[in-house]
């Protein structure tokens, strides 16, 4: 069974050295989305603090298979109002 590594990049790289064995790429894609959801659910403020982050999924050889990118951007009006507070 192939092993997939779910590496995070949010200004810093957090590597997944062990990886996870999954049956195929379709399952790995679903797992990446679920994992991203859990990370955001556990710390929702992190996306606003960082602005964006990526999950780069590789195989055991380090070949990038896909990237899941998540970005948060506040509207200019809201950012200006927050700066005045």
CORPE-V823892 format. One record per run of one state. SS is the DSSP state (A for helix, B for strand, O for the rest). FROM is the first residue (numbers start at 1). TO is the last residue. If there is no record, write none. Layout:
# CORPE-V823892
ss = [SS	SS]
from = [FROM	FROM]
to = [TO	TO]
This chain:
# CORPE-V823892
ss = [O	B	O	B	O	B	O	A	O	A	O	B	O	B	O	A	O]
from = [1	3	10	13	15	20	22	25	43	45	51	52	59	64	72	76	85]
to = [2	9	12	14	19	21	24	42	44	50	51	58	63	71	75	84	85]
